[in-house]
Amino acid sequence: MELNQYTEGKILLIDKPLTWTSFDVVKKLRYAIKVKKIGHAGTLDPLATGLLLIGTGKFTKKLNELQGLDKVYEGVITIGKTTPSYDLETEFENETTIDHLTQDDLEAAAKKLTGPLDQIPPAHSAVRINGERAYKKARKNEEVKIDPRRIVIHEFALTKIEGADIHFRIACSKGTYIRSMARDFGEILGVGGHLSALRRTKIGDYSVDDADQLDDFINQIKQDAAS
C-alpha cells in the first residue's frame, strides 16, 4: 500500500483505543503515514472507544460534512452515583439507593429522553466559553454556564439491566453528549447517574465493524513500506 495515496486523500476508519484522545490517534497516524493534512470527524472522549473517521489530504475538506452525520452509541449508564464530569474521569460525589426503581421506571425515563431535546453539555467538555474551554474552568472550580443546545435522539433503547448498570443504545444527531444523557437519565429517575462505558458504533453509514485497530493499521503500513 503506497503512502502517497494518503497524501492525495483517503477516509480511514479507526477503532479508537481506550484512554487515547482523538488527537492522539491523529498525531500517531500523521507520523506513521507521513502526511501534513490530516484530521478527524467528531471527537471521542478518552474513556470512550469506537469509530473515529480520519480524513487525509483532500478528504480533510469532507470532515465537517462527516461530523454532521447522525451517530449511534452503545454503553452503560450506572445509576445511583454521580460525578462532576458525568463519567469516570472524576470522583464520585453522591450515592443513592435504587432499590425502589422498576424496569418500567427505567423505560419511562428513556422515553422522556427521546425526540427533540434541549441538552446542556457537560461542564467538563471542550465547549468554548468566552474563548476558553469549559473543562479548564471546571477543573479550576470556576462557575461554568453553558447554554442548552437542540439535539435529536432518534432512539434510546435499554438493551440490558444489571443492577445499577443500565446498558443502552442511542441513535442521535450531531452535538449530542452521551454523558449529559447519563446525567439527565439519572435526574429523571431521582437517583443520579453517570456514564461508565461508551462505544461509538456508527457515523452515518460508516460502521465500527469495518474499522481497523490502530496498532494493526500502523503495523500493516510498516510492513508495506518495508516490502
N, C-alpha and C positions, 0 to 999 in steps of 0.2 A: 504494500500500500504506500503510494508516494505521498510524501509530506506536502508537496506543493498543492495538492487538492484542498488542503485545509486553508492555505493562504488564499486560494481562489474563493473558497467559501463552502461550508457544509453546516448542516444541523446535526449535532451529536446528542444522543440520548444517554444520559449517565444516571446511574442509581447512586445518589449521594450517600456517602457513609455517615454513620452516626458520629456526632461531635464535630464533624467538619462544618465550616461555614461554606456558603455558596461561593464566596470569594476565594476561599482556599482551593476549591475544585478548579475554578477558572485559572488561578495562578499556577497550579500544578500542570494543567493542560497547556497553558501558554508556553511553559518551559519545555514540556515533552514534545509538542508538535511544532514548536518554534514559529509561532505566529504573533503578530503585533495586534491585529484586530480580532478580539475575542470577548464574548460577554455571555450572560445568562438571562433567561426569561423567567422571572419570578423567584424571589428569594425563599429558601427554606431555612428555618431556624436550625442551629447546630444540633439540637436534640431531636430533630426530625430526619427521617430518611426518605428515599424515594426519588421520583422522577425530576430531573433537572435538565432543562433544554439549554444546550450550549450552541451559540452561533459563532462561526468564524468567517473571516473575510467579508464578502459582500452580503452574507446572510446575517451579519450583525444588524443590518438595516431592518430585518424582519422581527427583531426581538420585541419591540413594542407591540406589534401585532400579535405575536405569540403570547405575550404576557396578558393580553386582554381576553384570552380564551377561558372558557369555564374549566373548573378543576374538580377532581374527585380525591377525597382523602379517606383513609381508614385509620383508626386509632382507638385509644382508650381514655375515657374521662373517669377519673376517680372522684367520687362524691364523698362529702363529709369532711373534707380537708381543703383549705385554701392556701395559696401562696401569693405574694405580691406580683409575681410575673405571670401568674395563671398556669405555670408549668413547673417542671422540676429544677429550673435554673436557680430558684431562690428557696429559702427555708419555709417550712410550714408555719402558718400563722394561727389557725384555729382548727379545732376538731369537734365535730358534732355527730351525735348518734343518727343513724339512718334506718334503724330497726322498724320504724313506723311506715316506711315507704313501700309501695306495692309496684308491680310491673305496670299497672295502669297509670300510676302517678308518673313513672318514667316516660311512658309513651305519650302521655298528655303534655309533658314538658317539651319533648322533642317536637310535637306537633305545633306548639306555640312558637317554636324557633324555625318554622318552615315558611317559605314565601318571601316577599319583600320585607326587609328589616332595616332599621337604622341602628347600626352597630358602632359602639365606641371601641376603637383599637386599644390594645394594652398600653399602659404607661411604659412598660419595658418593651418598646418597639422602636423601629427605625423611622417612625413618623417624625417629620421636622416641625418644631415649634419655634418660631422666630429664628429660623436658621440653625437651630441646634437639635440634634437627635433626642427624641423623648427619653430613650433609655439612659442617656447620660445625665439628664436632670433627675430621673427616678433614682439612679444609683447614688446621687448626692442628696437624696431625701428631699429634693425640691418638689414643690407642688406641680403636678402635670395635669393640664386641662386640654383634652383633645375633643374636638367636635365630632358628633356622630357622622357616619358615612352610610349611604344607602347601598345595600348589598341584596342579593337574592339567593336564598337557599332552596335549591330545586328538590333536594331530598335530604332528610335527616333520619336515617334508619338505625335502630338499635339492633345489632346483629348477635350479641351475646351479653348476658348479665351474669357476672361472677362476683357476688357480694357487692362491694363498693366499686368494683371495676366494671364500667359500662362500655362495652365495645360498640363502635359505631362506624357508619359510612356516611359521609357528607358530600353531596354534589353541590357546587356553589359557583357564584360569579367571581370575577376578579376582585381583589381587595378584601376578601374575607379573611379574618383572623380566627383560626380554629381555637386558639387559646381563649379568645373572647367568647366563643361559642360555649366552651367548657365553663367559663365563669358564669355566663347567663343561664346555662342549664342548671348549675348548682344553685343559683339565686332563685330561680323559679321553684325549685324543689324546697327551698328554705334551709338547705344544709351546706351550701357552698360546694365548690368543686374545682378541680384543676386538671389540666391535660397531662397525662402520664405517659402517653406514647402517641406518635403520629407518623404516618407514612403517606406520601402523595403517590397515587397510583395512576392518575391520568391528567393530561393537559390537552384539552380539545380531543382530537383523535389519537394523540400520542399516548402510548401506554408504557408503564414501567416494565411490563413483560418483555418489551423489545429493547430495553436499556442495557448498556454494558456496565459491569462493575468497574470502578475507576482503575483499580490495580490491574485487572485483566486487560483493559483497553490500553493502558500505558505499556504493559509488557508486550502486547502484540505490536505496538508501534516500534518498540526497541528491536523486536525480532525481525520486523520488516526492514528496518533501517540497516540491520546487520547482514541481511541476505543479499 
